[in-house]
């Protein structure tokens, strides 16, 4: 007859099953610890030893801990009468049956004072933490802005080694590819994003409309005039905005394409030739801004001096331009009247572009990998963002 085993002493029914060769639960990750004891406060500046609150004459014992710290724990001395010290237990009813209201009030007042001091300590610590300068991240450095990184890489990849480089930012609208069957017209693109986005270079895009509504032109004109007026007391190094006005007539010659077009600029009042250049487009980087009034395009071009053409112009543009020159860029707000031939009716349009100044210095800073390269680009990009942010969408037509 087998030996009787009570039910509560019997092993579970699965105890006789073989143990699996793999652990049932995933292994706990192992973390390395800093080489200091977080329970011990750091010594204050200029002190060689950890401050102690023990009275004089009490010898402190120090022992090494597992993580390299030291323990300064001192056991509490017994009472001189040989007792075991005050007990944490609450006295029984038969030991103390008298009620003392004065004692209760003193204890309540002591507790309130302790809570008030505790609150003041935490509030004082919060104020100190709020006023300290921040260091960028937990590693005390800030990462490079990924948007600025992509723009900087784009510029260096397409402008390095070229002469007479022009880098400009134009505000406008990125349009979709029109339907080949003519069923739907081209419209502003829609991308799955809630913030500004650099459009991939292989994404199918239609034309870029670098124009704006006359009301938007007036808004930006007033905004830039206000910026110039507010900075009139500043020096150019401190951010003064320098305003200038020009009226030119541009005539374009040639078929464009990779060879570019030749542009002849003349003063509208005197007819004197200001410059003759051939402009070639190198590359474009498109930025989509959902919910904003404009998208924008960053272009790398080459404008090289050229001889006076002897062919009739294919396009003529009368430009009335207001320029606002800042530290590293210049904002050009232009009203354009263009004609394809002398007999054609002029077409009015409004444009805004931001031109980067001192391109050789920018490319040199980028080749050296300096922080100044990102600072210059950030200034230009933030200028475009501020203009877009402070301009309302075009009114419905």
Secondary structure, DSSP 8 states (H G I E B T S, - for coil): ------GGGS--TTTTS---SS-SS---------SS-TTS----TT-SS----S-TT-----EE-TTS-EE--------TTS-----SS---TTT-----HHHHHHHHHHHHHHHHHHHHHHHHHHHHHHHS---SSTTSS----HHHHHHHHHHHHHHTT-SSEEEEEEEEEEB----TTSSS---B---S-SS-EE--TTS----EE----HHHHHHHHHHHHHHHHHTTTS-GGGT--EEEEEEEEEEEES--GGG-EEEEEEETTT--EEEEEEEEEEEEEEEE-TTSS-EEEEEEEEEEE-----S--SEEEEEEEEEEE-SSEEEEEEEEEEESSTTS--EEEEEEEEEES-HHHHHHHHHHT-HHHHHHHHHHHHHHHHHHHTS------
